[in-house]
Amino acid sequence: MEQQTLIKIYNEGEPIEVNELTEAITSEEMGAIVVFQGSVRARNRGQEVTHLSYEIYPRMLKKEARSIIAELRENYADESSLNVACGFRNGKVDPGEISTVIAAASPHREAAFKVCRQLLEEFKQNLPIWKKENYNNRSAWIEND
């Protein structure tokens, strides 16, 4: 069975379509789908956040994400299949809006949970995504935390 991978970048004003991502990795062989959905907080570090500004290098992001996914699939080779879908917002994202979605589907829940968590951590450290937090009177670039 061919493993499914979907990596999608949503531009400013385009909401992430969570159902589109999960449907892309759903099949009769998958017994578990785990979804991480990250949203913009209204307050961070004691300040009111007006919005986040994401800057993404799309081609490099997709290449690096596929590499990370391939490596994780090797670590879970005992699973008959491991499907992954992820979506990233680019541009302005307001508080309450979804900025990131990572979904992992596997025949068994343990692998789906582990892979989703590992992808989140690897993506935060390695993908070319830059985040600027904007406040009422200033802005600051934020390291991946």
C-alpha positions in Angstrom: 0.0 0.0 0.0 1.3 3.4 -1.0 1.8 5.8 2.0 0.1 9.2 1.6 1.8 12.5 2.3 0.2 15.9 1.9 2.1 19.2 2.7 0.1 22.3 2.1 0.9 26.0 2.6 -2.1 28.3 3.1 -1.5 31.9 2.1 -2.7 35.0 4.0 -6.4 35.0 4.5 -6.8 31.3 3.6 -7.9 29.2 6.6 -6.3 25.8 7.0 -8.8 23.2 5.9 -8.4 20.6 8.7 -11.0 18.2 7.1 -9.2 18.3 3.7 -5.9 17.3 5.4 -7.4 14.4 7.5 -9.5 13.1 4.5 -6.3 13.0 2.4 -4.7 10.4 4.9 -7.8 8.4 5.8 -8.2 4.9 4.5 -9.7 1.6 5.5 -6.3 0.4 6.8 -6.0 3.3 9.2 -7.2 2.6 12.7 -6.1 5.9 14.2 -5.7 9.5 13.1 -4.1 12.0 15.5 -4.3 15.7 14.7 -2.4 18.5 16.3 -3.9 21.9 15.7 -1.9 25.0 16.7 -3.7 28.3 17.1 -2.5 31.9 17.7 -2.8 33.0 21.3 -4.3 36.4 22.2 -1.7 36.9 24.9 1.9 35.8 25.1 4.8 36.8 27.4 2.5 39.1 29.3 1.5 41.1 26.2 -1.6 41.3 24.1 -0.9 39.8 20.6 -2.6 41.6 17.7 -1.5 39.0 15.1 1.4 36.8 14.0 3.3 37.2 10.8 4.7 34.0 9.3 7.3 33.9 6.6 7.8 30.6 4.8 10.2 29.5 2.2 7.7 27.1 0.4 10.0 24.9 -1.7 12.5 24.4 1.0 9.8 23.7 3.6 8.2 21.0 1.5 11.6 19.4 0.8 12.7 19.4 4.4 9.3 18.2 5.7 9.3 15.3 3.2 12.8 14.3 4.5 11.7 14.4 8.1 8.6 12.4 7.3 10.7 9.8 5.4 13.0 9.4 8.4 10.1 8.9 10.8 8.6 6.3 8.5 11.9 4.4 8.6 11.7 4.5 12.4 8.2 3.0 12.3 8.9 0.4 9.5 7.0 -2.2 11.5 3.8 -0.3 10.8 2.2 -1.4 7.5 1.5 2.2 6.6 1.9 5.7 8.0 0.1 8.6 6.3 0.9 12.2 7.1 -0.7 15.5 6.2 0.3 19.0 7.4 -0.8 22.5 6.8 1.0 25.8 7.5 -0.2 29.4 7.3 1.9 32.0 5.6 1.4 35.7 6.2 -0.8 37.4 8.8 -2.7 35.1 11.3 -5.0 36.6 13.9 -5.5 35.3 17.5 -7.8 32.3 17.5 -7.0 31.3 14.0 -5.3 28.0 13.2 -1.7 28.4 12.2 -0.5 24.8 12.0 -2.0 21.4 11.5 -0.1 18.1 11.7 -2.0 14.8 11.2 -0.7 11.3 11.3 -2.6 8.2 10.4 -1.6 4.7 11.3 -3.2 1.3 11.7 -2.5 1.6 15.5 -3.0 4.6 17.8 0.4 4.4 19.6 2.3 5.0 16.4 -0.1 7.8 15.3 0.3 9.7 18.6 4.1 9.3 18.6 4.6 10.3 15.0 2.4 13.4 15.3 4.3 14.6 18.4 7.7 13.8 16.8 6.7 15.7 13.6 5.7 18.7 15.6 9.0 18.9 17.4 11.1 18.2 14.3 9.2 20.7 12.2 9.5 23.4 14.9 13.3 23.0 14.9 14.0 22.4 11.3 11.5 23.9 8.9 12.1 27.3 7.3 9.3 29.1 9.0 9.9 32.5 10.6 7.4 33.9 13.1 7.0 37.6 14.1 4.7 38.4 17.0 2.9 41.7 16.7 1.6 43.7 19.7 -0.2 47.1 19.9 3.0 49.2 19.8 5.8 46.9 18.6 6.7 43.5 17.2 9.3 40.8 17.9 10.7 37.8 16.0 10.0 34.6 18.0 12.3 31.6 18.2 10.5 28.3 17.7 9.4 27.4 21.2 
